[in-house]
Amino acid sequence: GPGWNGEKPAGIDQVIKADTEFALGVYRTQLFGPDDLDNVKKIQEGYTAQPLSAFLAQPAPPAAPTIDWPAPLTPDEQKTSLRFFDLLDFTLRLAPTMPSEQDVRAKFASVGLTGDGTFDSAKLSPELQQAFTDGMADAWAQFAAFKKDKIDTGQVTAGDLFGTKEDLRGNYLYRMAGAVLGIFGNTKAEAMYPLLTTDSTGQPLTGASSYTLTFPADQLPPVNAFWSLTMYRLPESLLVENPINRYLINSPMLPNLVKNPDGGLTIYIQHTSPGPDKEPNWLPAPEGPFQMFLRLYWPKAEALDGSWQPPKAVKVG
């Protein structure tokens, strides 16, 4: 946490400091295929999280005070409810002001968000309540325009939205987009997440149509590790139940995919089967709207510098 300033103990490979009093660790383990599941389970069973005192076999420090967490908001409420600001003020108690954030925290304080947990939106005047409501609407409108103009067109990739404070340099629109589209993502040096939401003509993807996504020969996603293309139904951003229990197509599946005569790879994206001969390359879609995340783990230079670009989905029916 932000208050720990000790020396790295023996047996510790690296100390990762959190800027806030609470943090989240995300473990990612690669699954090479259905037959590899038992290996992954064994690896996951070996992960442990423990207090530093337990690792060092020392007496435990006094327990931290119990936190009476407020009830969370639903996704829809997060966009419109003034309780969002009540929760923001509550969580700011656990987030000490960083040097790079002094200006934004001063702006928060100027409207009553001091971070002492006492902000109550219900006690604001009607004029201030309307101002806060309008501000939320403006932010979501700005996000929608940014997603349409920059992310959906590939000018900004999901990998641009994550990183340290130094990486993002106060770009809170990028930080909002990262939180909305896929919070806890990696920096682009570790992984990139091109988001596919429209077809080659700019129309939103929907299971009412059929598409192909073709990687030309020698133009598969350039990675040092692996890549995957995962289907998500909208608006929930959840996986899609389907008769072949396939939710993604990834690089470990390449030996079982059918290549084109020229060496390229075509993926068939539609709600119903494209037929037995094409089914090995079928990524089932829902009946309605959907989006796809193309994930590149440990991307190569041509992905990082933009010289390689993912193909567009082409509507075929």
C-alpha positions as YAML, in Angstrom:
chain: A
units: angstrom
residues:
- id: 1
  name: GLY
  ca: [0.00, 0.00, 0.00]
- id: 2
  name: PRO
  ca: [0.95, 3.68, -0.16]
- id: 3
  name: GLY
  ca: [2.11, 3.74, 3.45]
- id: 4
  name: TRP
  ca: [4.65, 0.91, 3.19]
- id: 5
  name: ASN
  ca: [8.26, 2.04, 2.84]
- id: 6
  name: GLY
  ca: [10.22, -1.00, 3.97]
- id: 7
  name: GLU
  ca: [13.13, -2.72, 2.31]
- id: 8
  name: LYS
  ca: [12.48, -5.65, -0.02]
- id: 9
  name: PRO
  ca: [12.71, -8.74, 2.21]
- id: 10
  name: ALA
  ca: [14.82, -11.74, 1.33]
- id: 11
  name: GLY
  ca: [12.91, -14.22, -0.81]
- id: 12
  name: ILE
  ca: [10.78, -11.51, -2.45]
- id: 13
  name: ASP
  ca: [11.44, -11.11, -6.17]
- id: 14
  name: GLN
  ca: [9.67, -7.78, -6.66]
- id: 15
  name: VAL
  ca: [7.66, -5.24, -4.69]
- id: 16
  name: ILE
  ca: [4.68, -3.75, -6.53]
- id: 17
  name: LYS
  ca: [3.31, -0.73, -4.68]
- id: 18
  name: ALA
  ca: [-0.34, 0.24, -4.82]
- id: 19
  name: ASP
  ca: [-1.36, 3.90, -4.76]
- id: 20
  name: THR
  ca: [-4.50, 3.10, -2.77]
- id: 21
  name: GLU
  ca: [-5.35, 1.22, 0.41]
- id: 22
  name: PHE
  ca: [-7.00, -1.59, -1.55]
- id: 23
  name: ALA
  ca: [-5.78, -3.44, -4.63]
- id: 24
  name: LEU
  ca: [-6.68, -6.35, -6.86]
- id: 25
  name: GLY
  ca: [-4.41, -9.02, -8.26]
- id: 26
  name: VAL
  ca: [-5.40, -10.73, -11.50]
- id: 27
  name: TYR
  ca: [-3.84, -14.12, -12.33]
- id: 28
  name: ARG
  ca: [-3.80, -15.18, -15.97]
- id: 29
  name: THR
  ca: [-2.92, -18.75, -16.95]
- id: 30
  name: GLN
  ca: [-2.76, -19.88, -20.56]
- id: 31
  name: LEU
  ca: [-4.92, -22.86, -21.53]
- id: 32
  name: PHE
  ca: [-3.57, -24.63, -24.62]
- id: 33
  name: GLY
  ca: [-6.70, -26.68, -25.22]
- id: 34
  name: PRO
  ca: [-9.37, -28.80, -23.51]
- id: 35
  name: ASP
  ca: [-6.83, -31.52, -22.75]
- id: 36
  name: ASP
  ca: [-4.70, -28.97, -20.89]
- id: 37
  name: LEU
  ca: [-7.39, -28.09, -18.34]
- id: 38
  name: ASP
  ca: [-6.05, -30.33, -15.56]
- id: 39
  name: ASN
  ca: [-2.60, -28.74, -15.89]
- id: 40
  name: VAL
  ca: [-4.11, -25.28, -15.57]
- id: 41
  name: LYS
  ca: [-6.05, -26.33, -12.48]
- id: 42
  name: LYS
  ca: [-2.85, -27.62, -10.87]
- id: 43
  name: ILE
  ca: [-1.09, -24.34, -11.60]
- id: 44
  name: GLN
  ca: [-3.98, -22.30, -10.23]
- id: 45
  name: GLU
  ca: [-4.09, -24.40, -7.08]
- id: 46
  name: GLY
  ca: [-0.47, -23.40, -6.51]
- id: 47
  name: TYR
  ca: [-1.24, -19.69, -6.40]
- id: 48
  name: THR
  ca: [-1.35, -18.26, -2.88]
- id: 49
  name: ALA
  ca: [-1.92, -14.82, -1.42]
- id: 50
  name: GLN
  ca: [-0.79, -14.13, 2.13]
- id: 51
  name: PRO
  ca: [0.17, -11.22, 4.38]
- id: 52
  name: LEU
  ca: [3.83, -10.27, 4.37]
- id: 53
  name: SER
  ca: [4.03, -11.17, 8.06]
- id: 54
  name: ALA
  ca: [2.90, -14.72, 7.29]
- id: 55
  name: PHE
  ca: [5.47, -15.05, 4.51]
- id: 56
  name: LEU
  ca: [8.21, -13.87, 6.89]
- id: 57
  name: ALA
  ca: [6.85, -16.01, 9.77]
- id: 58
  name: GLN
  ca: [6.47, -12.91, 11.93]
- id: 59
  name: PRO
  ca: [3.65, -11.86, 14.27]
- id: 60
  name: ALA
  ca: [0.75, -10.31, 12.42]
- id: 61
  name: PRO
  ca: [0.32, -6.53, 12.74]
- id: 62
  name: PRO
  ca: [-2.90, -5.12, 14.21]
- id: 63
  name: ALA
  ca: [-5.85, -5.80, 11.95]
- id: 64
  name: ALA
  ca: [-6.97, -2.98, 9.68]
- id: 65
  name: PRO
  ca: [-10.24, -1.30, 10.66]
- id: 66
  name: THR
  ca: [-13.35, -2.92, 9.25]
- id: 67
  name: ILE
  ca: [-14.73, -1.08, 6.23]
- id: 68
  name: ASP
  ca: [-18.50, -0.71, 6.00]
- id: 69
  name: TRP
  ca: [-18.76, -0.80, 2.23]
- id: 70
  name: PRO
  ca: [-21.82, 0.93, 0.73]
- id: 71
  name: ALA
  ca: [-24.13, -0.95, -1.60]
- id: 72
  name: PRO
  ca: [-22.83, -0.88, -5.19]
- id: 73
  name: LEU
  ca: [-24.66, 0.68, -8.09]
- id: 74
  name: THR
  ca: [-25.97, -1.25, -11.06]
- id: 75
  name: PRO
  ca: [-24.30, -0.56, -14.44]
- id: 76
  name: ASP
  ca: [-27.23, 1.64, -15.45]
- id: 77
  name: GLU
  ca: [-27.17, 3.53, -12.15]
- id: 78
  name: GLN
  ca: [-23.47, 4.23, -12.59]
- id: 79
  name: LYS
  ca: [-24.38, 6.37, -15.59]
- id: 80
  name: THR
  ca: [-27.20, 8.39, -14.05]
- id: 81
  name: SER
  ca: [-27.42, 8.11, -10.26]
- id: 82
  name: LEU
  ca: [-26.03, 10.91, -8.11]
- id: 83
  name: ARG
  ca: [-25.08, 8.23, -5.59]
- id: 84
  name: PHE
  ca: [-22.09, 7.68, -7.86]
- id: 85
  name: PHE
  ca: [-20.56, 10.77, -6.28]
- id: 86
  name: ASP
  ca: [-21.36, 9.53, -2.77]
- id: 87
  name: LEU
  ca: [-19.45, 6.34, -3.55]
- id: 88
  name: LEU
  ca: [-16.63, 8.31, -5.16]
- id: 89
  name: ASP
  ca: [-16.18, 10.38, -2.01]
- id: 90
  name: PHE
  ca: [-16.26, 7.20, 0.07]
- id: 91
  name: THR
  ca: [-13.53, 5.50, -1.95]
- id: 92
  name: LEU
  ca: [-11.36, 8.62, -2.05]
- id: 93
  name: ARG
  ca: [-10.82, 8.07, 1.68]
- id: 94
  name: LEU
  ca: [-8.76, 5.05, 0.70]
- id: 95
  name: ALA
  ca: [-6.84, 6.80, -2.08]
- id: 96
  name: PRO
  ca: [-4.20, 9.25, -0.81]
- id: 97
  name: THR
  ca: [-3.57, 12.20, -3.12]
- id: 98
  name: MET
  ca: [-0.69, 11.48, -5.47]
- id: 99
  name: PRO
  ca: [1.58, 14.37, -6.57]
- id: 100
  name: SER
  ca: [0.36, 14.07, -10.17]
- id: 101
  name: GLU
  ca: [-3.28, 14.29, -9.05]
- id: 102
  name: GLN
  ca: [-3.21, 17.33, -6.80]
- id: 103
  name: ASP
  ca: [-4.99, 19.51, -9.37]
- id: 104
  name: VAL
  ca: [-7.83, 17.08, -10.03]
- id: 105
  name: ARG
  ca: [-8.30, 16.40, -6.31]
- id: 106
  name: ALA
  ca: [-8.51, 20.16, -5.72]
- id: 107
  name: LYS
  ca: [-11.26, 20.32, -8.35]
- id: 108
  name: PHE
  ca: [-13.10, 17.52, -6.57]
- id: 109
  name: ALA
  ca: [-12.81, 19.34, -3.26]
- id: 110
  name: SER
  ca: [-14.17, 22.55, -4.78]
- id: 111
  name: VAL
  ca: [-17.55, 20.83, -5.30]
- id: 112
  name: GLY
  ca: [-17.56, 19.06, -1.94]
- id: 113
  name: LEU
  ca: [-15.79, 15.81, -2.86]
- id: 114
  name: THR
  ca: [-13.13, 16.13, -0.19]
- id: 115
  name: GLY
  ca: [-12.59, 12.42, 0.28]
- id: 116
  name: ASP
  ca: [-13.69, 12.36, 3.90]
- id: 117
  name: GLY
  ca: [-16.71, 10.18, 3.16]
- id: 118
  name: THR
  ca: [-19.29, 12.78, 4.15]
- id: 119
  name: PHE
  ca: [-20.51, 13.88, 0.71]
- id: 120
  name: ASP
  ca: [-24.28, 13.43, 0.39]
- id: 121
  name: SER
  ca: [-25.75, 14.15, -3.02]
- id: 122
  name: ALA
  ca: [-29.27, 14.11, -1.58]
- id: 123
  name: LYS
  ca: [-28.47, 17.30, 0.35]
- id: 124
  name: LEU
  ca: [-27.38, 19.28, -2.69]
- id: 125
  name: SER
  ca: [-29.57, 22.08, -3.95]
- id: 126
  name: PRO
  ca: [-31.75, 21.29, -6.98]
- id: 127
  name: GLU
  ca: [-29.46, 23.47, -9.09]
- id: 128
  name: LEU
  ca: [-26.34, 21.57, -8.03]
- id: 129
  name: GLN
  ca: [-28.05, 18.21, -8.46]
- id: 130
  name: GLN
  ca: [-28.90, 19.19, -12.03]
- id: 131
  name: ALA
  ca: [-25.33, 20.35, -12.64]
- id: 132
  name: PHE
  ca: [-23.94, 17.02, -11.41]
- id: 133
  name: THR
  ca: [-26.48, 15.12, -13.53]
- id: 134
  name: ASP
  ca: [-25.59, 17.15, -16.61]
- id: 135
  name: GLY
  ca: [-21.90, 16.54, -15.98]
- id: 136
  name: MET
  ca: [-22.44, 12.77, -15.92]
- id: 137
  name: ALA
  ca: [-24.43, 12.93, -19.16]
- id: 138
  name: ASP
  ca: [-21.72, 15.03, -20.81]
- id: 139
  name: ALA
  ca: [-19.04, 12.51, -19.77]
- id: 140
  name: TRP
  ca: [-20.93, 9.56, -21.21]
- id: 141
  name: ALA
  ca: [-21.65, 11.48, -24.42]
- id: 142
  name: GLN
  ca: [-17.93, 12.28, -24.73]
- id: 143
  name: PHE
  ca: [-17.10, 8.61, -24.17]
- id: 144
  name: ALA
  ca: [-19.61, 7.49, -26.82]
- id: 145
  name: ALA
  ca: [-18.15, 9.89, -29.38]
- id: 146
  name: PHE
  ca: [-14.60, 8.84, -28.53]
- id: 147
  name: LYS
  ca: [-15.48, 5.15, -28.87]
- id: 148
  name: LYS
  ca: [-17.18, 5.69, -32.22]
- id: 149
  name: ASP
  ca: [-14.55, 8.00, -33.73]
- id: 150
  name: LYS
  ca: [-11.34, 6.60, -32.28]
- id: 151
  name: ILE
  ca: [-11.73, 3.09, -30.85]
- id: 152
  name: ASP
  ca: [-14.18, 1.62, -33.35]
- id: 153
  name: THR
  ca: [-12.01, 2.95, -36.21]
- id: 154
  name: GLY
  ca: [-8.82, 1.49, -34.73]
- id: 155
  name: GLN
  ca: [-7.12, 4.86, -34.25]
- id: 156
  name: VAL
  ca: [-6.95, 4.11, -30.53]
- id: 157
  name: THR
  ca: [-6.62, 0.50, -29.40]
- id: 158
  name: ALA
  ca: [-7.58, -0.99, -26.07]
- id: 159
  name: GLY
  ca: [-3.88, -1.31, -25.30]
- id: 160
  name: ASP
  ca: [-3.60, 2.49, -25.31]
- id: 161
  name: LEU
  ca: [-6.10, 2.72, -22.47]
- id: 162
  name: PHE
  ca: [-4.07, 0.97, -19.78]
- id: 163
  name: GLY
  ca: [-0.84, 1.61, -17.97]
- id: 164
  name: THR
  ca: [0.66, 3.58, -15.14]
- id: 165
  name: LYS
  ca: [-0.15, 7.19, -14.33]
- id: 166
  name: GLU
  ca: [3.04, 8.09, -16.16]
- id: 167
  name: ASP
  ca: [1.88, 6.17, -19.24]
- id: 168
  name: LEU
  ca: [-1.55, 7.82, -19.36]
- id: 169
  name: ARG
  ca: [-0.37, 11.31, -18.34]
- id: 170
  name: GLY
  ca: [-3.66, 12.48, -16.89]
- id: 171
  name: ASN
  ca: [-5.81, 11.32, -19.82]
- id: 172
  name: TYR
  ca: [-8.97, 10.56, -17.87]
- id: 173
  name: LEU
  ca: [-10.99, 9.92, -21.02]
- id: 174
  name: TYR
  ca: [-8.65, 7.02, -21.81]
- id: 175
  name: ARG
  ca: [-8.91, 5.83, -18.22]
- id: 176
  name: MET
  ca: [-12.72, 5.96, -18.36]
- id: 177
  name: ALA
  ca: [-12.74, 4.05, -21.65]
- id: 178
  name: GLY
  ca: [-10.45, 1.39, -20.21]
- id: 179
  name: ALA
  ca: [-12.67, 0.99, -17.14]
- id: 180
  name: VAL
  ca: [-15.86, 0.77, -19.22]
- id: 181
  name: LEU
  ca: [-14.60, -1.52, -21.99]
- id: 182
  name: GLY
  ca: [-12.41, -3.91, -20.02]
- id: 183
  name: ILE
  ca: [-11.13, -2.84, -16.65]
- id: 184
  name: PHE
  ca: [-7.87, -4.41, -15.35]
- id: 185
  name: GLY
  ca: [-6.34, -4.73, -18.82]
- id: 186
  name: ASN
  ca: [-2.62, -5.00, -19.43]
- id: 187
  name: THR
  ca: [-0.32, -2.38, -20.86]
- id: 188
  name: LYS
  ca: [0.16, -2.74, -24.61]
- id: 189
  name: ALA
  ca: [3.70, -4.09, -24.19]
- id: 190
  name: GLU
  ca: [2.14, -7.12, -22.48]
- id: 191
  name: ALA
  ca: [-1.11, -7.39, -24.41]
- id: 192
  name: MET
  ca: [-3.19, -5.54, -26.97]
- id: 193
  name: TYR
  ca: [-6.96, -5.80, -27.27]
- id: 194
  name: PRO
  ca: [-8.27, -4.56, -30.65]
- id: 195
  name: LEU
  ca: [-12.05, -4.24, -30.35]
- id: 196
  name: LEU
  ca: [-14.17, -5.22, -33.34]
- id: 197
  name: THR
  ca: [-17.62, -3.59, -33.22]
- id: 198
  name: THR
  ca: [-18.39, -2.79, -36.86]
- id: 199
  name: ASP
  ca: [-18.05, -4.42, -40.26]
- id: 200
  name: SER
  ca: [-15.98, -3.18, -43.20]
- id: 201
  name: THR
  ca: [-18.70, -0.64, -44.08]
- id: 202
  name: GLY
  ca: [-18.90, 0.77, -40.56]
- id: 203
  name: GLN
  ca: [-22.18, -0.93, -39.64]
- id: 204
  name: PRO
  ca: [-22.58, -2.47, -36.15]
- id: 205
  name: LEU
  ca: [-22.08, -6.23, -35.97]
- id: 206
  name: THR
  ca: [-25.24, -8.29, -35.50]
- id: 207
  name: GLY
  ca: [-26.12, -11.97, -35.56]
- id: 208
  name: ALA
  ca: [-28.87, -11.17, -38.03]
- id: 209
  name: SER
  ca: [-26.08, -11.07, -40.62]
- id: 210
  name: SER
  ca: [-23.17, -13.37, -41.50]
- id: 211
  name: TYR
  ca: [-19.54, -12.24, -41.74]
- id: 212
  name: THR
  ca: [-16.09, -13.45, -42.64]
- id: 213
  name: LEU
  ca: [-12.88, -12.29, -41.01]
- id: 214
  name: THR
  ca: [-9.85, -13.15, -43.14]
- id: 215
  name: PHE
  ca: [-6.21, -12.99, -42.14]
- id: 216
  name: PRO
  ca: [-4.06, -13.01, -45.31]
- id: 217
  name: ALA
  ca: [-1.20, -15.48, -45.55]
- id: 218
  name: ASP
  ca: [1.58, -14.60, -43.11]
- id: 219
  name: GLN
  ca: [-0.62, -11.89, -41.57]
- id: 220
  name: LEU
  ca: [-1.92, -13.65, -38.47]
- id: 221
  name: PRO
  ca: [-1.76, -11.52, -35.31]
- id: 222
  name: PRO
  ca: [1.99, -10.98, -34.68]
- id: 223
  name: VAL
  ca: [2.73, -12.19, -31.17]
- id: 224
  name: ASN
  ca: [5.52, -13.77, -29.19]
- id: 225
  name: ALA
  ca: [3.01, -15.64, -27.01]
- id: 226
  name: PHE
  ca: [-0.51, -16.30, -28.33]
- id: 227
  name: TRP
  ca: [-3.63, -14.57, -29.68]
- id: 228
  name: SER
  ca: [-7.38, -15.10, -29.36]
- id: 229
  name: LEU
  ca: [-10.61, -13.79, -30.87]
- id: 230
  name: THR
  ca: [-13.52, -13.91, -28.39]
- id: 231
  name: MET
  ca: [-17.22, -13.32, -29.03]
- id: 232
  name: TYR
  ca: [-19.37, -11.22, -26.65]
- id: 233
  name: ARG
  ca: [-23.07, -10.55, -26.93]
- id: 234
  name: LEU
  ca: [-24.32, -7.04, -26.29]
- id: 235
  name: PRO
  ca: [-25.29, -5.15, -24.26]
- id: 236
  name: GLU
  ca: [-24.20, -7.52, -21.47]
- id: 237
  name: SER
  ca: [-20.70, -8.21, -22.88]
- id: 238
  name: LEU
  ca: [-21.12, -11.88, -21.96]
- id: 239
  name: LEU
  ca: [-20.06, -15.05, -23.75]
- id: 240
  name: VAL
  ca: [-22.50, -16.60, -26.22]
- id: 241
  name: GLU
  ca: [-24.08, -20.00, -25.57]
- id: 242
  name: ASN
  ca: [-23.87, -22.10, -28.73]
- id: 243
  name: PRO
  ca: [-24.28, -25.73, -29.88]
- id: 244
  name: ILE
  ca: [-20.55, -26.42, -30.30]
- id: 245
  name: ASN
  ca: [-19.47, -24.79, -27.01]
- id: 246
  name: ARG
  ca: [-17.01, -22.53, -28.80]
- id: 247
  name: TYR
  ca: [-16.53, -19.05, -27.41]
- id: 248
  name: LEU
  ca: [-13.28, -18.07, -29.09]
- id: 249
  name: ILE
  ca: [-10.79, -19.00, -31.76]
- id: 250
  name: ASN
  ca: [-7.15, -18.77, -30.77]
- id: 251
  name: SER
  ca: [-3.65, -19.60, -31.94]
- id: 252
  name: PRO
  ca: [-3.45, -22.97, -30.10]
- id: 253
  name: MET
  ca: [-6.38, -24.06, -32.32]
- id: 254
  name: LEU
  ca: [-4.48, -23.36, -35.57]
- id: 255
  name: PRO
  ca: [-3.61, -27.03, -36.28]
- id: 256
  name: ASN
  ca: [-7.34, -27.82, -36.38]
- id: 257
  name: LEU
  ca: [-8.39, -24.81, -38.48]
- id: 258
  name: VAL
  ca: [-8.80, -24.98, -42.26]
- id: 259
  name: LYS
  ca: [-6.46, -22.69, -44.22]
- id: 260
  name: ASN
  ca: [-7.39, -21.06, -47.52]
- id: 261
  name: PRO
  ca: [-5.62, -22.26, -50.70]
- id: 262
  name: ASP
  ca: [-3.36, -19.18, -50.56]
- id: 263
  name: GLY
  ca: [-2.43, -19.87, -46.94]
- id: 264
  name: GLY
  ca: [-4.76, -17.30, -45.41]
- id: 265
  name: LEU
  ca: [-7.22, -17.99, -42.61]
- id: 266
  name: THR
  ca: [-10.94, -17.16, -42.82]
- id: 267
  name: ILE
  ca: [-13.11, -17.20, -39.72]
- id: 268
  name: TYR
  ca: [-16.87, -17.52, -40.22]
- id: 269
  name: ILE
  ca: [-18.86, -15.34, -37.84]
- id: 270
  name: GLN
  ca: [-22.60, -16.00, -37.76]
- id: 271
  name: HIS
  ca: [-25.42, -17.31, -35.59]
- id: 272
  name: THR
  ca: [-26.05, -20.57, -37.47]
- id: 273
  name: SER
  ca: [-23.53, -23.10, -38.72]
- id: 274
  name: PRO
  ca: [-21.83, -22.20, -42.03]
- id: 275
  name: GLY
  ca: [-21.84, -25.90, -42.94]
- id: 276
  name: PRO
  ca: [-19.71, -28.95, -42.03]
- id: 277
  name: ASP
  ca: [-16.80, -27.95, -44.27]
- id: 278
  name: LYS
  ca: [-16.51, -24.50, -42.67]
- id: 279
  name: GLU
  ca: [-17.51, -25.37, -39.12]
- id: 280
  name: PRO
  ca: [-13.90, -25.84, -37.90]
- id: 281
  name: ASN
  ca: [-13.47, -22.09, -38.50]
- id: 282
  name: TRP
  ca: [-16.88, -21.05, -37.14]
- id: 283
  name: LEU
  ca: [-17.12, -18.56, -34.29]
- id: 284
  name: PRO
  ca: [-20.79, -18.64, -33.24]
- id: 285
  name: ALA
  ca: [-22.53, -15.29, -32.82]
- id: 286
  name: PRO
  ca: [-25.71, -14.44, -30.89]
- id: 287
  name: GLU
  ca: [-28.96, -13.61, -32.65]
- id: 288
  name: GLY
  ca: [-28.56, -9.92, -31.90]
- id: 289
  name: PRO
  ca: [-25.77, -7.35, -31.55]
- id: 290
  name: PHE
  ca: [-22.27, -8.41, -30.59]
- id: 291
  name: GLN
  ca: [-18.65, -7.34, -30.45]
- id: 292
  name: MET
  ca: [-15.37, -9.24, -30.55]
- id: 293
  name: PHE
  ca: [-12.09, -8.73, -28.73]
- id: 294
  name: LEU
  ca: [-8.92, -9.73, -30.55]
- id: 295
  name: ARG
  ca: [-6.29, -10.24, -27.86]
- id: 296
  name: LEU
  ca: [-2.57, -10.25, -28.66]
- id: 297
  name: TYR
  ca: [-0.37, -11.41, -25.80]
- id: 298
  name: TRP
  ca: [3.24, -10.22, -25.88]
- id: 299
  name: PRO
  ca: [2.69, -8.43, -29.21]
- id: 300
  name: LYS
  ca: [5.54, -8.01, -31.67]
- id: 301
  name: ALA
  ca: [6.88, -4.66, -32.87]
- id: 302
  name: GLU
  ca: [4.65, -4.51, -35.97]
- id: 303
  name: ALA
  ca: [1.56, -4.68, -33.76]
- id: 304
  name: LEU
  ca: [2.90, -2.10, -31.32]
- id: 305
  name: ASP
  ca: [3.89, 0.43, -33.99]
- id: 306
  name: GLY
  ca: [0.66, 0.00, -35.97]
- id: 307
  name: SER
  ca: [2.21, -1.35, -39.16]
- id: 308
  name: TRP
  ca: [0.07, -4.48, -38.67]
- id: 309
  name: GLN
  ca: [-3.67, -3.87, -38.46]
- id: 310
  name: PRO
  ca: [-6.43, -6.41, -37.79]
- id: 311
  name: PRO
  ca: [-8.74, -7.21, -40.71]
- id: 312
  name: LYS
  ca: [-12.32, -5.99, -40.89]
- id: 313
  name: ALA
  ca: [-15.35, -8.25, -40.70]
- id: 314
  name: VAL
  ca: [-16.95, -8.48, -44.15]
- id: 315
  name: LYS
  ca: [-20.71, -8.96, -44.36]
- id: 316
  name: VAL
  ca: [-21.56, -11.90, -46.60]
- id: 317
  name: GLY
  ca: [-25.21, -12.53, -45.83]
...
